């Protein structure tokens, strides 16, 4: 399905022109999982720590259930609070002054929305919606962060009601439409996230690999969702790393040999070199947009807008990036 992405003002919504594709994260994970050999994935493992074995120099993973694994290669894709990133000495991720509420609304008889991405912004609150197919609509809401007991947010009904309250000051036409979306949302799909990011300057100087240990995806470059490129950047990571490993012909090397270890280390170094500036630019753009969305200061808003105009004169140039063939 092709969605338009244009930024045309119509009925108070902002609509955008260009190609946009949306999918459920679960569908992507299930598709990737189905292609793996049986037994390749172990569920229910939460990493507690990682260290190098003093005798073999192999990474040892310790899990919270007391079990451990001596690994040959570790690629940490364990999110914004990555244990692997801590092991590599990366600085802690920072937090935007915003939170994101997201959900999926299913229309059994079909919805009436055009297949386009649309959003509206008012009073530091952004609301967006986009159809995934003829029956399912994804929506999001970026709100100023409201400190509360974290357990409160575990109740999806509290999340729903708070979101509706904060949106009550939007124009009536928009409020009715958004109210319907949120009221009819599958509560199992509702989530609220205090958005994290790895600072662009930390990405510029950080060390993302050590020996046969590396980070990728959000563990490497967690960013705000304002460009909707976090998942895409993670897939780019996978393509680039797979291509580099193929170029170094790792499949022809004996597993666990010194030659294999050397080639893995070399592939990780090349990966970091190729990916660094791409993720720095994405992170910088999302950082500025996040700060612009979260600040109540008019002066700061002007500064952030000027930075965006100077540094990113084409605000959609990031979607034209080609990471190359697999």
N, C-alpha and C positions, 0 to 999 in steps of 0.2 A: 504494500500500500504506500502511495506517495502522498506526503503531506506538504502543504505550502507553508512558507515561513517568511512573511513579508513585512511586517511593521506598517500596516495601513490602519489608520484610526477609523473605526466603524462601530457605531452603537457603544461607544466608550471603551470597547476592547481594542487592544493593539494586536494586529494580525501581521504575520511575517511571510515574505516570499522567498522561495528556494526549497531545496529538498531536505526533509527531516524524517527520520525513521525512529520509531519508538517501539520498545518491546518490554515484556515483563522480565525482570532479572531471573525469576525462577525458570522461565522457559529457556533462557540462555544456559543456565547452570545444568538443567536436565538434559539439554542437547549435548553439551560437552561431556557430561557424565556418561551418557549412553555410548559414546565413542571410546571409552576407556576399557581396558581389559577387566574382567571380573576380579574383585578383590584388590583393585588398585587404589580404592578410596577407603579410608577408615574414618567412620563418623564418631562424634562424641569426644573428640580429643581437644583439650584446651591447653595450649602451650604455657608452661610456667617459667621456664628459663632455657637458655642455650649456652653452651661453652665448648671449647675445643678440648678433646682428650689429650692429656699431656704426653702420651706415648705414641699414639697413632696420628695425632693432629686432625682427626676427624671430628666433625661437629656432633655433640651429644645433646639430644632434645629431651628435656624433662617435662612431663605432663602433670597436671594437678591431681590426677588419680594415682600418682606414684609410679606409673610406668615410664619407660625411657626408650629411646631409639638412638642407636649409633648410625648416623647417616653418612652417605658418601657425598651428597650434594643437598643443599638447602636453599630453596627460593621462597623467601618469606612474602606471602601475600595475605598477611593477617591484619589488614586494615589500619585505620588511623591510630590505634593504640598498640601498634606492632611491638611484640617482644623481640622479634628479630632486629627491627630498627634500633631498639635500645641497645642490643648486643653490639651492633655496628657503631654505636656512639653517635647516632643522629640526635639532634636536639628535639625535645618534645614538641608535638604539634600544638598549635595555638587554636583559640576558639573565636569565631565570629560573634558579634553582639546580636546574633539572629538565631532563630530556630526554624526548622522546616517541618511542616505538617504535610503528609502525603497520603493519598488513598486512591482506590479504584472503585468506580461506580459502574455497575452492570445494568443494562437496559434489556430485558428479555425480548422486547418487541422492537428493539432498535432505537437509537437516539436520533435527534434531529440536527446534530452539530455537523458543520462542514468539516472535511478532513484537513484541518489546518491547526497550527499552534497559535493560541491566542492568550494574551495576558493583560492584566490591568494593574496599575500601581497607584497607591494613594496613602499618604501619611505613613511612609516607611513600611507599608504592607503591600506585598505583591501576591496576586492570585493568577494562576495559569491553568489552562486545561488543554488537553489534546486527545483525540480519539486514538485508541490502539487498533480497533477494528470497528465493525458496524454496531457492535453491542457494548463494547467496553471503553470507558473513558478514564484516562489518568488525569488527576488534578493535583496541584500543590499550592501551598500557601507559605510565604516567607514572612515571619513575624518577629518583632523585637523580642529578645529572650526575656522570659518572665521567670525569675528564680522561684522555685517551689520544691517541696520535698520530691525527690526523684520517683518515689513510689506512687505519687499522685498520677504521674504520666503513664503508669502501667495500665490504668483504666482507660480504654479507648473511648468510652462515653464522655469522660471528663475532657479528653482531647477534643472530641467533636464539639461539645458545648462551648468550650473556651474559644475555639476557632470561630464559631458562629457569632459569639459575642463581639469578638474583635473586628469582625467584618460588618457589623450592623450599621456602621456609618458610611458604607459605600453607597453609591447611587442606587436607587430603588430597583431599577431595571437589572443592574448587575447583581444586587443583593439577592433577588428572587432566584436568579439562575444559579448562583453559587450555593445558595441555601439548599436548593433541590439536589445539587450534586453531592453536597456534604451529608445531607440528611439520608440520602439513599445509598451512601457508601457502605460497602462490606466492612464491618468493624474489624474483621481479621486482617484487612489490608491497611488499616490506619496505622500510621507511625509518626512519632515526633522525634526530631533529632536536633540536638544542639550542635551546630555545624562546626567542623574542625577543618584546619588547613595546615599544610606545611609551608612555612614562609618561603617566598621566592628566593630570598638571599641564602636561606639554608639549603635549598636545592642547588644553588649555584656553587656552594662550597662543600656540601656534604659528601661523605664517603659511603657509597651504597653497596660495596662488596668488600669482603675480606676472605681470602682463601677460596673455599668452595661454598661460601655463604653469601647470599645476595637478597635484596628486597626488590619487589616489583609491585605494580598496581598501587592501590591506596596506601600500602605500607611505605611506598617510596614517595608518592606525590599526591596524597590526599588533598582535595581542593573543594571549594564550595561548588554547589550544583548550578551556578548561575549561567554557565555555558553548556551545561548538559554534556560535558566531555569526559567526565571521570571514568565511566565504563569504557568509552571508546579509547581513551588513552591506555587503559589496562589491556585491551585487545591489541592495540598497537605494540605494547610491550611484548606480548606473547609472539607476535609475528616477527618482530625484529630479533628477539632472542633465538627463536627457532631457526631463523635464516642464518644467523651467525654460527650457531652450533652445527648446522648442516655444512656451511662453508669450511668449517674446521674438521669436518668428517669425523665427528665423535662416535658415530655408530660403528666405525671400523676399529675402534680402540678398545682394548680389553678393559672391562669394568673394574674400577678400583686400582688400576695401574698408575704408576707415576706419570706416564704420558697422558692418561685420561685426566688426572688431577690438574696437570699443567694446562691442558687444552680447555678445561672447564674454567679455570682461573682467567685464561686469556679471553674466552668468550664473554665472561662477566665484565671484564674491563672494557672490551669493545662495545658491549651493550650500553654501559653507563655513558661512555663517550658519545655514542650516537643519540641517546635519548635525552641527555641532560638539557640542552637548550630548548628542545621541544616542550618539555614539561615545565621549564622555567617560564617560558612565555605564557603557557596556559595558566599556570599558577599565578603569575603576576596579573593577568587580566581578570581572573576570578577574584583575586584579592582586592583589586581596586573596586570592582563592581560590588563586592560584599561590603566593603567599607562605605561606599556611596549609599548603599541600601540601608545600612545600619545606623548611620550618624544622623542625629537631629540638627546638627549645626549647618546653617546655610553656607557659611564660609568654607567649611570642609567639603561640602557637596560640590561647590564651584571648583575647588582644587582637584577633587577626584575626577570631575568631568573633564577638566583641562588635561589631566594626565592621560585619560582614555583617548581624547582627541589626538594628542601628540604621539602617544606610543602605539595606539591601535586605530589609525585613521580608517581602516576597513574593519569594523567590529566583527565581521563574519569570516574573516580570512582564515581563521583556525579550522573551519570545516573543509577547506580546500587542500589541507595537508595530506600528503601521500607518504605513508611509511614504507612503501615498496612492496614487492611481491613476496609471498611466502616461499 
